Amino acid sequence: MDELLSNVVPQEDLEDYINKQIDKEVAKGMAVAGGAALVLGGILGLGIALARNKQKREK
């Protein structure tokens, strides 16, 4: 019986572990979203620059 009780994790430790894992996942999600926004902004900026360049060449 003592062996079983020694393997039991206290609830507070489990909650701390879960909260840390959630924080890590949130940070990863924000990094992915930030990277996607950066890529989208770069593509949009490149498209605008190419469109302006094309307009200048046509004049």
C-alpha distance matrix in Angstrom:
0.0 3.8 5.4 5.3 6.5 8.8 10.4 11.3 15.0 16.6 19.2 22.1 21.5 21.4 24.6 26.2 25.6 27.0 29.9 30.7 30.7 33.0 35.3 35.6 36.5 39.0 40.6 40.9 42.4 44.9 45.9 46.6 48.6 50.5 51.3 52.5 54.7 56.1 57.0 58.5 60.6 61.8 62.8 64.6 66.3 67.5 68.8 70.8 72.2 73.3 74.8 76.8 77.9 79.1 81.1 82.8 83.8 85.3 87.6
3.8 0.0 3.8 5.4 5.1 6.1 8.8 10.2 13.5 14.9 18.0 20.4 19.6 20.1 23.3 24.5 24.0 25.9 28.6 29.1 29.5 31.9 33.9 34.2 35.4 37.9 39.2 39.7 41.5 43.8 44.6 45.6 47.6 49.3 50.1 51.6 53.7 54.9 56.0 57.6 59.5 60.7 61.9 63.7 65.3 66.4 67.9 69.8 71.1 72.3 74.0 75.8 76.9 78.2 80.2 81.7 82.8 84.5 86.7
5.4 3.8 0.0 3.8 5.5 5.2 6.6 9.2 12.5 14.8 17.9 20.3 18.9 19.0 22.6 23.6 22.5 24.4 27.4 27.6 27.6 30.3 32.3 32.2 33.4 36.1 37.3 37.5 39.4 41.8 42.4 43.3 45.5 47.2 47.8 49.3 51.6 52.7 53.5 55.3 57.3 58.3 59.5 61.4 63.0 64.0 65.5 67.5 68.7 69.8 71.6 73.5 74.4 75.8 77.8 79.4 80.3 82.0 84.3
5.3 5.4 3.8 0.0 3.8 5.5 5.5 6.8 10.5 12.9 15.5 18.4 17.2 16.8 20.3 21.8 20.7 22.2 25.3 25.9 25.7 28.1 30.4 30.5 31.4 34.0 35.5 35.7 37.3 39.9 40.7 41.4 43.5 45.4 46.1 47.3 49.6 50.9 51.8 53.3 55.4 56.6 57.6 59.4 61.2 62.2 63.6 65.6 67.0 68.0 69.7 71.6 72.7 73.9 75.9 77.6 78.6 80.1 82.4
6.5 5.1 5.5 3.8 0.0 3.8 5.4 5.3 8.7 10.2 13.1 15.7 15.0 15.2 18.4 19.8 19.4 21.0 23.7 24.5 24.8 27.1 29.2 29.7 30.8 33.1 34.6 35.2 36.8 39.1 40.1 41.0 43.0 44.7 45.7 47.0 49.0 50.4 51.5 53.0 54.9 56.2 57.5 59.1 60.7 62.0 63.4 65.2 66.6 67.9 69.5 71.3 72.4 73.8 75.7 77.3 78.4 80.0 82.2
8.8 6.1 5.2 5.5 3.8 0.0 3.8 5.6 8.1 10.1 13.6 15.5 14.0 14.7 18.2 18.9 18.2 20.4 23.1 23.3 23.7 26.4 28.1 28.3 29.8 32.2 33.4 33.9 35.9 38.0 38.7 39.9 42.0 43.5 44.3 45.9 48.0 49.1 50.2 52.0 53.8 54.9 56.3 58.0 59.5 60.7 62.3 64.1 65.3 66.6 68.3 70.1 71.1 72.6 74.5 76.0 77.1 78.8 81.0
10.4 8.8 6.6 5.5 5.4 3.8 0.0 3.8 6.3 9.5 12.4 14.7 12.7 12.6 16.3 17.2 15.9 17.8 20.9 21.0 21.0 23.7 25.7 25.6 26.8 29.5 30.7 31.0 32.9 35.2 35.9 36.8 39.0 40.7 41.4 42.8 45.0 46.2 47.2 48.9 50.8 51.9 53.1 55.0 56.5 57.6 59.2 61.1 62.3 63.5 65.2 67.0 68.1 69.4 71.4 73.0 74.0 75.7 77.9
11.3 10.2 9.2 6.8 5.3 5.6 3.8 0.0 3.8 6.4 9.0 11.7 10.5 10.1 13.5 15.0 14.3 15.8 18.7 19.4 19.6 21.8 24.0 24.5 25.5 27.9 29.4 30.0 31.6 33.8 34.9 35.8 37.7 39.5 40.5 41.8 43.8 45.2 46.3 47.8 49.7 51.0 52.2 53.8 55.5 56.8 58.2 60.0 61.4 62.7 64.2 66.0 67.2 68.6 70.4 72.0 73.2 74.8 76.9
15.0 13.5 12.5 10.5 8.7 8.1 6.3 3.8 0.0 3.8 6.3 8.4 6.7 6.7 10.1 11.3 10.7 12.5 15.2 15.8 16.4 18.6 20.5 21.1 22.4 24.6 26.0 26.9 28.5 30.5 31.6 32.8 34.6 36.2 37.4 38.8 40.7 42.0 43.3 44.8 46.5 47.9 49.3 50.8 52.4 53.8 55.3 56.9 58.3 59.7 61.3 62.9 64.2 65.7 67.4 68.9 70.2 71.9 73.9
16.6 14.9 14.8 12.9 10.2 10.1 9.5 6.4 3.8 0.0 3.8 5.5 5.4 6.5 8.8 10.2 10.9 12.6 14.5 15.7 16.9 18.6 20.3 21.5 23.0 24.6 26.2 27.5 28.9 30.6 32.1 33.5 34.9 36.4 37.9 39.4 40.9 42.4 44.0 45.3 46.8 48.4 49.9 51.2 52.7 54.4 55.8 57.2 58.7 60.3 61.7 63.2 64.7 66.2 67.8 69.3 70.8 72.4 74.3
19.2 18.0 17.9 15.5 13.1 13.6 12.4 9.0 6.3 3.8 0.0 3.8 5.5 5.1 6.1 8.6 9.8 10.5 12.2 14.2 15.3 16.4 18.3 20.0 21.0 22.4 24.3 25.8 26.8 28.5 30.2 31.6 32.7 34.4 36.1 37.3 38.7 40.4 42.0 43.1 44.6 46.5 47.9 49.0 50.6 52.4 53.6 55.0 56.6 58.3 59.5 61.0 62.6 64.1 65.6 67.2 68.8 70.2 72.1
22.1 20.4 20.3 18.4 15.7 15.5 14.7 11.7 8.4 5.5 3.8 0.0 3.8 5.4 5.1 6.1 8.6 9.8 10.5 12.2 14.2 15.2 16.4 18.4 20.0 20.9 22.5 24.4 25.6 26.8 28.6 30.3 31.4 32.7 34.6 36.1 37.2 38.7 40.6 41.8 43.0 44.9 46.5 47.5 48.9 50.8 52.3 53.4 55.0 56.8 58.1 59.4 61.0 62.7 64.0 65.5 67.2 68.8 70.5
21.5 19.6 18.9 17.2 15.0 14.0 12.7 10.5 6.7 5.4 5.5 3.8 0.0 3.8 5.5 5.1 6.1 8.6 9.9 10.6 12.3 14.2 15.3 16.6 18.5 20.0 21.1 22.7 24.4 25.8 27.1 28.8 30.3 31.5 33.1 34.7 36.1 37.4 39.2 40.6 41.9 43.5 45.2 46.5 47.8 49.5 51.1 52.4 53.7 55.5 57.0 58.4 59.8 61.5 63.0 64.4 65.9 67.6 69.4
21.4 20.1 19.0 16.8 15.2 14.7 12.6 10.1 6.7 6.5 5.1 5.4 3.8 0.0 3.8 5.4 5.0 6.1 8.6 9.9 10.6 12.3 14.2 15.4 16.6 18.3 20.0 21.2 22.5 24.4 25.8 27.1 28.5 30.2 31.6 33.0 34.6 36.1 37.6 38.9 40.5 42.1 43.5 44.8 46.4 48.0 49.4 50.9 52.4 54.0 55.3 56.9 58.3 59.8 61.4 63.0 64.5 66.0 67.9
24.6 23.3 22.6 20.3 18.4 18.2 16.3 13.5 10.1 8.8 6.1 5.1 5.5 3.8 0.0 3.8 5.4 5.1 6.1 8.5 9.9 10.4 12.2 14.2 15.3 16.3 18.3 19.9 20.9 22.4 24.3 25.7 26.7 28.3 30.1 31.4 32.7 34.4 36.1 37.2 38.6 40.4 42.0 42.9 44.5 46.4 47.7 48.9 50.6 52.3 53.5 55.0 56.6 58.1 59.5 61.1 62.8 64.2 66.0
26.2 24.5 23.6 21.8 19.8 18.9 17.2 15.0 11.3 10.2 8.6 6.1 5.1 5.4 3.8 0.0 3.8 5.5 5.1 6.1 8.6 9.9 10.5 12.4 14.3 15.3 16.5 18.4 19.9 21.1 22.6 24.5 25.7 26.8 28.6 30.3 31.4 32.8 34.7 36.1 37.2 38.9 40.7 41.8 43.1 44.9 46.5 47.7 49.1 50.9 52.3 53.6 55.1 56.9 58.3 59.7 61.3 63.0 64.7
25.6 24.0 22.5 20.7 19.4 18.2 15.9 14.3 10.7 10.9 9.8 8.6 6.1 5.0 5.4 3.8 0.0 3.8 5.5 5.2 6.2 8.7 9.9 10.7 12.4 14.3 15.4 16.7 18.4 20.1 21.2 22.8 24.4 25.8 27.1 28.8 30.3 31.6 33.2 34.7 36.2 37.6 39.2 40.6 42.0 43.6 45.1 46.6 47.9 49.6 51.1 52.6 53.9 55.5 57.2 58.6 60.0 61.7 63.6
27.0 25.9 24.4 22.2 21.0 20.4 17.8 15.8 12.5 12.6 10.5 9.8 8.6 6.1 5.1 5.5 3.8 0.0 3.8 5.5 5.1 6.2 8.6 9.9 10.6 12.3 14.2 15.4 16.4 18.3 20.0 21.1 22.4 24.2 25.7 26.9 28.5 30.2 31.6 32.8 34.4 36.1 37.5 38.7 40.3 42.0 43.3 44.8 46.4 47.9 49.2 50.9 52.3 53.8 55.3 57.0 58.4 59.9 61.8
29.9 28.6 27.4 25.3 23.7 23.1 20.9 18.7 15.2 14.5 12.2 10.5 9.9 8.6 6.1 5.1 5.5 3.8 0.0 3.8 5.4 5.0 6.2 8.6 9.9 10.5 12.3 14.2 15.2 16.4 18.3 20.0 20.9 22.3 24.2 25.6 26.7 28.4 30.2 31.3 32.6 34.5 36.1 37.1 38.5 40.4 41.8 43.0 44.6 46.4 47.6 49.0 50.6 52.3 53.6 55.2 56.8 58.3 60.1
30.7 29.1 27.6 25.9 24.5 23.3 21.0 19.4 15.8 15.7 14.2 12.2 10.6 9.9 8.5 6.1 5.2 5.5 3.8 0.0 3.8 5.4 5.1 6.2 8.7 9.9 10.6 12.4 14.2 15.4 16.6 18.5 20.0 21.0 22.6 24.4 25.7 26.9 28.7 30.2 31.4 33.0 34.8 36.0 37.2 39.0 40.6 41.9 43.2 45.0 46.5 47.8 49.2 51.0 52.5 53.9 55.4 57.1 58.9
30.7 29.5 27.6 25.7 24.8 23.7 21.0 19.6 16.4 16.9 15.3 14.2 12.3 10.6 9.9 8.6 6.2 5.1 5.4 3.8 0.0 3.8 5.4 5.1 6.2 8.6 9.9 10.6 12.3 14.3 15.3 16.6 18.4 19.9 21.1 22.6 24.3 25.7 27.1 28.6 30.2 31.6 33.1 34.5 36.0 37.5 39.0 40.6 41.9 43.5 45.0 46.6 47.9 49.4 51.1 52.6 54.0 55.6 57.6
33.0 31.9 30.3 28.1 27.1 26.4 23.7 21.8 18.6 18.6 16.4 15.2 14.2 12.3 10.4 9.9 8.7 6.2 5.0 5.4 3.8 0.0 3.8 5.4 5.1 6.1 8.6 9.8 10.4 12.3 14.2 15.3 16.4 18.1 19.9 21.0 22.4 24.2 25.7 26.8 28.3 30.2 31.5 32.6 34.3 36.0 37.3 38.7 40.3 41.9 43.2 44.8 46.3 47.8 49.2 50.9 52.4 53.9 55.7
35.3 33.9 32.3 30.4 29.2 28.1 25.7 24.0 20.5 20.3 18.3 16.4 15.3 14.2 12.2 10.5 9.9 8.6 6.2 5.1 5.4 3.8 0.0 3.8 5.5 5.1 6.1 8.6 9.8 10.5 12.3 14.3 15.3 16.3 18.3 19.9 20.9 22.4 24.3 25.6 26.7 28.5 30.3 31.3 32.6 34.5 36.0 37.2 38.6 40.5 41.8 43.1 44.6 46.4 47.8 49.2 50.9 52.5 54.2
35.6 34.2 32.2 30.5 29.7 28.3 25.6 24.5 21.1 21.5 20.0 18.4 16.6 15.4 14.2 12.4 10.7 9.9 8.6 6.2 5.1 5.4 3.8 0.0 3.8 5.5 5.1 6.2 8.6 9.9 10.6 12.4 14.3 15.2 16.5 18.4 19.9 21.0 22.6 24.3 25.6 27.0 28.7 30.2 31.4 32.9 34.6 36.1 37.3 39.0 40.6 42.0 43.2 45.0 46.6 48.0 49.4 51.2 53.0
36.5 35.4 33.4 31.4 30.8 29.8 26.8 25.5 22.4 23.0 21.0 20.0 18.5 16.6 15.3 14.3 12.4 10.6 9.9 8.7 6.2 5.1 5.5 3.8 0.0 3.8 5.4 5.0 6.1 8.6 9.8 10.5 12.2 14.1 15.3 16.4 18.3 19.8 21.1 22.4 24.2 25.7 27.0 28.4 30.0 31.5 32.9 34.5 36.0 37.4 38.8 40.5 41.9 43.3 45.0 46.6 48.0 49.5 51.5
39.0 37.9 36.1 34.0 33.1 32.2 29.5 27.9 24.6 24.6 22.4 20.9 20.0 18.3 16.3 15.3 14.3 12.3 10.5 9.9 8.6 6.1 5.1 5.5 3.8 0.0 3.8 5.4 5.0 6.2 8.6 9.9 10.4 12.1 14.1 15.2 16.3 18.2 19.9 20.9 22.3 24.2 25.7 26.6 28.2 30.1 31.4 32.6 34.3 36.0 37.2 38.7 40.3 41.8 43.2 44.8 46.5 47.9 49.7
40.6 39.2 37.3 35.5 34.6 33.4 30.7 29.4 26.0 26.2 24.3 22.5 21.1 20.0 18.3 16.5 15.4 14.2 12.3 10.6 9.9 8.6 6.1 5.1 5.4 3.8 0.0 3.8 5.4 5.1 6.2 8.7 9.9 10.4 12.2 14.2 15.2 16.3 18.3 19.8 20.9 22.4 24.3 25.5 26.6 28.4 30.1 31.3 32.6 34.5 36.0 37.3 38.6 40.4 41.9 43.3 44.9 46.6 48.3
40.9 39.7 37.5 35.7 35.2 33.9 31.0 30.0 26.9 27.5 25.8 24.4 22.7 21.2 19.9 18.4 16.7 15.4 14.2 12.4 10.6 9.8 8.6 6.2 5.0 5.4 3.8 0.0 3.8 5.5 5.1 6.2 8.6 9.8 10.5 12.3 14.2 15.2 16.5 18.3 19.8 21.0 22.6 24.2 25.6 26.9 28.6 30.2 31.4 32.9 34.6 36.1 37.3 38.9 40.7 42.1 43.4 45.1 47.1
42.4 41.5 39.4 37.3 36.8 35.9 32.9 31.6 28.5 28.9 26.8 25.6 24.4 22.5 20.9 19.9 18.4 16.4 15.2 14.2 12.3 10.4 9.8 8.6 6.1 5.0 5.4 3.8 0.0 3.8 5.4 5.2 6.1 8.5 9.9 10.5 12.3 14.2 15.4 16.4 18.2 19.9 21.1 22.3 24.1 25.7 26.9 28.5 30.1 31.6 32.8 34.6 36.0 37.4 39.0 40.7 42.1 43.5 45.5
44.9 43.8 41.8 39.9 39.1 38.0 35.2 33.8 30.5 30.6 28.5 26.8 25.8 24.4 22.4 21.1 20.1 18.3 16.4 15.4 14.3 12.3 10.5 9.9 8.6 6.2 5.1 5.5 3.8 0.0 3.8 5.4 5.0 6.0 8.4 9.7 10.4 12.1 14.1 15.1 16.2 18.2 19.9 20.7 22.1 24.1 25.5 26.6 28.2 30.0 31.3 32.6 34.2 35.9 37.2 38.8 40.4 42.0 43.7
45.9 44.6 42.4 40.7 40.1 38.7 35.9 34.9 31.6 32.1 30.2 28.6 27.1 25.8 24.3 22.6 21.2 20.0 18.3 16.6 15.3 14.2 12.3 10.6 9.8 8.6 6.2 5.1 5.4 3.8 0.0 3.8 5.5 5.1 6.1 8.5 9.8 10.4 12.2 14.1 15.2 16.4 18.3 19.8 20.8 22.4 24.2 25.6 26.7 28.5 30.1 31.5 32.7 34.5 36.1 37.4 38.9 40.7 42.5
46.6 45.6 43.3 41.4 41.0 39.9 36.8 35.8 32.8 33.5 31.6 30.3 28.8 27.1 25.7 24.5 22.8 21.1 20.0 18.5 16.6 15.3 14.3 12.4 10.5 9.9 8.7 6.2 5.2 5.4 3.8 0.0 3.8 5.4 5.1 6.1 8.6 9.8 10.5 12.2 14.1 15.3 16.5 18.2 19.8 21.0 22.5 24.3 25.6 26.9 28.5 30.2 31.4 32.8 34.7 36.2 37.5 39.1 41.1
48.6 47.6 45.5 43.5 43.0 42.0 39.0 37.7 34.6 34.9 32.7 31.4 30.3 28.5 26.7 25.7 24.4 22.4 20.9 20.0 18.4 16.4 15.3 14.3 12.2 10.4 9.9 8.6 6.1 5.0 5.5 3.8 0.0 3.8 5.4 5.1 6.2 8.6 9.9 10.4 12.2 14.2 15.3 16.3 18.1 19.9 21.0 22.4 24.1 25.7 26.8 28.5 30.1 31.4 32.9 34.6 36.1 37.5 39.4
50.5 49.3 47.2 45.4 44.7 43.5 40.7 39.5 36.2 36.4 34.4 32.7 31.5 30.2 28.3 26.8 25.8 24.2 22.3 21.0 19.9 18.1 16.3 15.2 14.1 12.1 10.4 9.8 8.5 6.0 5.1 5.4 3.8 0.0 3.8 5.4 5.1 6.2 8.7 9.8 10.5 12.3 14.3 15.2 16.3 18.3 19.9 20.9 22.3 24.2 25.6 26.9 28.4 30.1 31.5 32.9 34.6 36.2 37.9
51.3 50.1 47.8 46.1 45.7 44.3 41.4 40.5 37.4 37.9 36.1 34.6 33.1 31.6 30.1 28.6 27.1 25.7 24.2 22.6 21.1 19.9 18.3 16.5 15.3 14.1 12.2 10.5 9.9 8.4 6.1 5.1 5.4 3.8 0.0 3.8 5.4 5.0 6.2 8.6 9.8 10.5 12.4 14.1 15.2 16.5 18.3 19.9 20.9 22.5 24.3 25.7 26.8 28.5 30.3 31.6 32.9 34.7 36.7
52.5 51.6 49.3 47.3 47.0 45.9 42.8 41.8 38.8 39.4 37.3 36.1 34.7 33.0 31.4 30.3 28.8 26.9 25.6 24.4 22.6 21.0 19.9 18.4 16.4 15.2 14.2 12.3 10.5 9.7 8.5 6.1 5.1 5.4 3.8 0.0 3.8 5.4 5.1 6.1 8.5 9.8 10.6 12.1 14.1 15.3 16.4 18.3 19.9 21.1 22.5 24.3 25.6 26.9 28.6 30.4 31.6 33.1 35.1
54.7 53.7 51.6 49.6 49.0 48.0 45.0 43.8 40.7 40.9 38.7 37.2 36.1 34.6 32.7 31.4 30.3 28.5 26.7 25.7 24.3 22.4 20.9 19.9 18.3 16.3 15.2 14.2 12.3 10.4 9.8 8.6 6.2 5.1 5.4 3.8 0.0 3.8 5.5 5.1 6.0 8.5 9.9 10.4 12.0 14.1 15.2 16.3 18.1 19.8 20.9 22.4 24.1 25.6 26.9 28.5 30.2 31.6 33.4
56.1 54.9 52.7 50.9 50.4 49.1 46.2 45.2 42.0 42.4 40.4 38.7 37.4 36.1 34.4 32.8 31.6 30.2 28.4 26.9 25.7 24.2 22.4 21.0 19.8 18.2 16.3 15.2 14.2 12.1 10.4 9.8 8.6 6.2 5.0 5.4 3.8 0.0 3.8 5.5 5.1 6.2 8.7 9.9 10.4 12.2 14.2 15.3 16.3 18.2 19.9 21.1 22.3 24.2 25.8 27.0 28.5 30.4 32.1
57.0 56.0 53.5 51.8 51.5 50.2 47.2 46.3 43.3 44.0 42.0 40.6 39.2 37.6 36.1 34.7 33.2 31.6 30.2 28.7 27.1 25.7 24.3 22.6 21.1 19.9 18.3 16.5 15.4 14.1 12.2 10.5 9.9 8.7 6.2 5.1 5.5 3.8 0.0 3.8 5.4 5.0 6.2 8.6 9.8 10.5 12.3 14.2 15.2 16.4 18.3 20.0 20.9 22.4 24.4 25.8 26.9 28.7 30.8
58.5 57.6 55.3 53.3 53.0 52.0 48.9 47.8 44.8 45.3 43.1 41.8 40.6 38.9 37.2 36.1 34.7 32.8 31.3 30.2 28.6 26.8 25.6 24.3 22.4 20.9 19.8 18.3 16.4 15.1 14.1 12.2 10.4 9.8 8.6 6.1 5.1 5.5 3.8 0.0 3.8 5.4 5.1 6.1 8.5 9.9 10.5 12.3 14.2 15.3 16.4 18.4 19.9 21.0 22.6 24.5 25.8 27.1 29.2
60.6 59.5 57.3 55.4 54.9 53.8 50.8 49.7 46.5 46.8 44.6 43.0 41.9 40.5 38.6 37.2 36.2 34.4 32.6 31.4 30.2 28.3 26.7 25.6 24.2 22.3 20.9 19.8 18.2 16.2 15.2 14.1 12.2 10.5 9.8 8.5 6.0 5.1 5.4 3.8 0.0 3.8 5.5 5.0 6.0 8.5 9.8 10.5 12.1 14.1 15.2 16.4 18.1 19.8 21.1 22.6 24.3 25.8 27.5
61.8 60.7 58.3 56.6 56.2 54.9 51.9 51.0 47.9 48.4 46.5 44.9 43.5 42.1 40.4 38.9 37.6 36.1 34.5 33.0 31.6 30.2 28.5 27.0 25.7 24.2 22.4 21.0 19.9 18.2 16.4 15.3 14.2 12.3 10.5 9.8 8.5 6.2 5.0 5.4 3.8 0.0 3.8 5.4 5.1 6.1 8.5 9.9 10.4 12.1 14.1 15.3 16.3 18.2 20.0 21.1 22.5 24.4 26.2
62.8 61.9 59.5 57.6 57.5 56.3 53.1 52.2 49.3 49.9 47.9 46.5 45.2 43.5 42.0 40.7 39.2 37.5 36.1 34.8 33.1 31.5 30.3 28.7 27.0 25.7 24.3 22.6 21.1 19.9 18.3 16.5 15.3 14.3 12.4 10.6 9.9 8.7 6.2 5.1 5.5 3.8 0.0 3.8 5.4 5.1 6.1 8.6 9.9 10.5 12.2 14.3 15.2 16.4 18.4 20.0 21.1 22.6 24.8
64.6 63.7 61.4 59.4 59.1 58.0 55.0 53.8 50.8 51.2 49.0 47.5 46.5 44.8 42.9 41.8 40.6 38.7 37.1 36.0 34.5 32.6 31.3 30.2 28.4 26.6 25.5 24.2 22.3 20.7 19.8 18.2 16.3 15.2 14.1 12.1 10.4 9.9 8.6 6.1 5.0 5.4 3.8 0.0 3.8 5.5 5.1 6.2 8.6 9.9 10.5 12.4 14.2 15.3 16.6 18.6 20.1 21.3 23.2
66.3 65.3 63.0 61.2 60.7 59.5 56.5 55.5 52.4 52.7 50.6 48.9 47.8 46.4 44.5 43.1 42.0 40.3 38.5 37.2 36.0 34.3 32.6 31.4 30.0 28.2 26.6 25.6 24.1 22.1 20.8 19.8 18.1 16.3 15.2 14.1 12.0 10.4 9.8 8.5 6.0 5.1 5.4 3.8 0.0 3.8 5.4 5.1 6.1 8.6 9.9 10.6 12.2 14.2 15.4 16.7 18.5 20.2 21.7
67.5 66.4 64.0 62.2 62.0 60.7 57.6 56.8 53.8 54.4 52.4 50.8 49.5 48.0 46.4 44.9 43.6 42.0 40.4 39.0 37.5 36.0 34.5 32.9 31.5 30.1 28.4 26.9 25.7 24.1 22.4 21.0 19.9 18.3 16.5 15.3 14.1 12.2 10.5 9.9 8.5 6.1 5.1 5.5 3.8 0.0 3.8 5.5 5.1 6.1 8.5 9.9 10.4 12.2 14.2 15.4 16.5 18.4 20.4
68.8 67.9 65.5 63.6 63.4 62.3 59.2 58.2 55.3 55.8 53.6 52.3 51.1 49.4 47.7 46.5 45.1 43.3 41.8 40.6 39.0 37.3 36.0 34.6 32.9 31.4 30.1 28.6 26.9 25.5 24.2 22.5 21.0 19.9 18.3 16.4 15.2 14.2 12.3 10.5 9.8 8.5 6.1 5.1 5.4 3.8 0.0 3.8 5.5 5.2 6.1 8.6 9.8 10.5 12.3 14.4 15.4 16.6 18.8
70.8 69.8 67.5 65.6 65.2 64.1 61.1 60.0 56.9 57.2 55.0 53.4 52.4 50.9 48.9 47.7 46.6 44.8 43.0 41.9 40.6 38.7 37.2 36.1 34.5 32.6 31.3 30.2 28.5 26.6 25.6 24.3 22.4 20.9 19.9 18.3 16.3 15.3 14.2 12.3 10.5 9.9 8.6 6.2 5.1 5.5 3.8 0.0 3.8 5.5 5.1 6.2 8.5 9.9 10.6 12.4 14.4 15.5 17.1
72.2 71.1 68.7 67.0 66.6 65.3 62.3 61.4 58.3 58.7 56.6 55.0 53.7 52.4 50.6 49.1 47.9 46.4 44.6 43.2 41.9 40.3 38.6 37.3 36.0 34.3 32.6 31.4 30.1 28.2 26.7 25.6 24.1 22.3 20.9 19.9 18.1 16.3 15.2 14.2 12.1 10.4 9.9 8.6 6.1 5.1 5.5 3.8 0.0 3.8 5.5 5.2 6.1 8.6 10.0 10.7 12.4 14.4 15.9
73.3 72.3 69.8 68.0 67.9 66.6 63.5 62.7 59.7 60.3 58.3 56.8 55.5 54.0 52.3 50.9 49.6 47.9 46.4 45.0 43.5 41.9 40.5 39.0 37.4 36.0 34.5 32.9 31.6 30.0 28.5 26.9 25.7 24.2 22.5 21.1 19.8 18.2 16.4 15.3 14.1 12.1 10.5 9.9 8.6 6.1 5.2 5.5 3.8 0.0 3.8 5.5 5.0 6.1 8.6 9.9 10.6 12.4 14.6
74.8 74.0 71.6 69.7 69.5 68.3 65.2 64.2 61.3 61.7 59.5 58.1 57.0 55.3 53.5 52.3 51.1 49.2 47.6 46.5 45.0 43.2 41.8 40.6 38.8 37.2 36.0 34.6 32.8 31.3 30.1 28.5 26.8 25.6 24.3 22.5 20.9 19.9 18.3 16.4 15.2 14.1 12.2 10.5 9.9 8.5 6.1 5.1 5.5 3.8 0.0 3.8 5.4 5.1 6.3 8.8 10.0 10.7 12.8
76.8 75.8 73.5 71.6 71.3 70.1 67.0 66.0 62.9 63.2 61.0 59.4 58.4 56.9 55.0 53.6 52.6 50.9 49.0 47.8 46.6 44.8 43.1 42.0 40.5 38.7 37.3 36.1 34.6 32.6 31.5 30.2 28.5 26.9 25.7 24.3 22.4 21.1 20.0 18.4 16.4 15.3 14.3 12.4 10.6 9.9 8.6 6.2 5.2 5.5 3.8 0.0 3.8 5.4 5.1 6.3 8.7 10.0 11.1
77.9 76.9 74.4 72.7 72.4 71.1 68.1 67.2 64.2 64.7 62.6 61.0 59.8 58.3 56.6 55.1 53.9 52.3 50.6 49.2 47.9 46.3 44.6 43.2 41.9 40.3 38.6 37.3 36.0 34.2 32.7 31.4 30.1 28.4 26.8 25.6 24.1 22.3 20.9 19.9 18.1 16.3 15.2 14.2 12.2 10.4 9.8 8.5 6.1 5.0 5.4 3.8 0.0 3.8 5.4 5.2 6.3 8.8 10.4
79.1 78.2 75.8 73.9 73.8 72.6 69.4 68.6 65.7 66.2 64.1 62.7 61.5 59.8 58.1 56.9 55.5 53.8 52.3 51.0 49.4 47.8 46.4 45.0 43.3 41.8 40.4 38.9 37.4 35.9 34.5 32.8 31.4 30.1 28.5 26.9 25.6 24.2 22.4 21.0 19.8 18.2 16.4 15.3 14.2 12.2 10.5 9.9 8.6 6.1 5.1 5.4 3.8 0.0 3.8 5.5 5.2 6.3 9.0
81.1 80.2 77.8 75.9 75.7 74.5 71.4 70.4 67.4 67.8 65.6 64.0 63.0 61.4 59.5 58.3 57.2 55.3 53.6 52.5 51.1 49.2 47.8 46.6 45.0 43.2 41.9 40.7 39.0 37.2 36.1 34.7 32.9 31.5 30.3 28.6 26.9 25.8 24.4 22.6 21.1 20.0 18.4 16.6 15.4 14.2 12.3 10.6 10.0 8.6 6.3 5.1 5.4 3.8 0.0 3.8 5.5 5.2 6.6
82.8 81.7 79.4 77.6 77.3 76.0 73.0 72.0 68.9 69.3 67.2 65.5 64.4 63.0 61.1 59.7 58.6 57.0 55.2 53.9 52.6 50.9 49.2 48.0 46.6 44.8 43.3 42.1 40.7 38.8 37.4 36.2 34.6 32.9 31.6 30.4 28.5 27.0 25.8 24.5 22.6 21.1 20.0 18.6 16.7 15.4 14.4 12.4 10.7 9.9 8.8 6.3 5.2 5.5 3.8 0.0 3.8 5.5 5.5
83.8 82.8 80.3 78.6 78.4 77.1 74.0 73.2 70.2 70.8 68.8 67.2 65.9 64.5 62.8 61.3 60.0 58.4 56.8 55.4 54.0 52.4 50.9 49.4 48.0 46.5 44.9 43.4 42.1 40.4 38.9 37.5 36.1 34.6 32.9 31.6 30.2 28.5 26.9 25.8 24.3 22.5 21.1 20.1 18.5 16.5 15.4 14.4 12.4 10.6 10.0 8.7 6.3 5.2 5.5 3.8 0.0 3.8 5.6
85.3 84.5 82.0 80.1 80.0 78.8 75.7 74.8 71.9 72.4 70.2 68.8 67.6 66.0 64.2 63.0 61.7 59.9 58.3 57.1 55.6 53.9 52.5 51.2 49.5 47.9 46.6 45.1 43.5 42.0 40.7 39.1 37.5 36.2 34.7 33.1 31.6 30.4 28.7 27.1 25.8 24.4 22.6 21.3 20.2 18.4 16.6 15.5 14.4 12.4 10.7 10.0 8.8 6.3 5.2 5.5 3.8 0.0 3.8
87.6 86.7 84.3 82.4 82.2 81.0 77.9 76.9 73.9 74.3 72.1 70.5 69.4 67.9 66.0 64.7 63.6 61.8 60.1 58.9 57.6 55.7 54.2 53.0 51.5 49.7 48.3 47.1 45.5 43.7 42.5 41.1 39.4 37.9 36.7 35.1 33.4 32.1 30.8 29.2 27.5 26.2 24.8 23.2 21.7 20.4 18.8 17.1 15.9 14.6 12.8 11.1 10.4 9.0 6.6 5.5 5.6 3.8 0.0
